[in-house]
Amino acid sequence: MRRPTAAAATFITASTLVLGGVPAAGAAVGHLVFLGGSGTSTHVAYPPAGCYEMPADSTFVRNLTNSPVELRSEPCGVDGAFEQVLPSEGAAIEPETVSYQVIW
């Protein structure tokens, strides 16, 4: 009975390594979807960790990554207020939001 269990564990471990189950350091897995005023997708981003300019005309963001995202009221590199959007959640983008940062 032990041999099938050990074989299954070995297969799962090998599959995880081959299929890239461990993301590279500093990389968020997944994507962000930005929606415009009409509810249509205006931008899809596959960002690694870092800070980026907010896509124009975006009114809502859906975080489909494995990392939190901060919606920032200041440009990248400047401390400012932010709203955090957790993985698998979404948030309205306020007019004063000018950048977003993927936290890893």
Sequence and secondary structure as in RCSB ss.txt:
>XXXX:A:sequence
MRRPTAAAATFITASTLVLGGVPAAGAAVGHLVFLGGSGTSTHVAYPPAGCYEMPADSTFVRNLTNSPVELRSEP
CGVDGAFEQVLPSEGAAIEPETVSYQVIW
>XXXX:A:secstr
 HHHHHHHHHHHHHHHHHTT S  TT   EEEEEE TTSSEEEEE   SEEEE  TT  EEEEEESS EEEESS 
TTS   EEEE TT EEE  TT  EEEE  
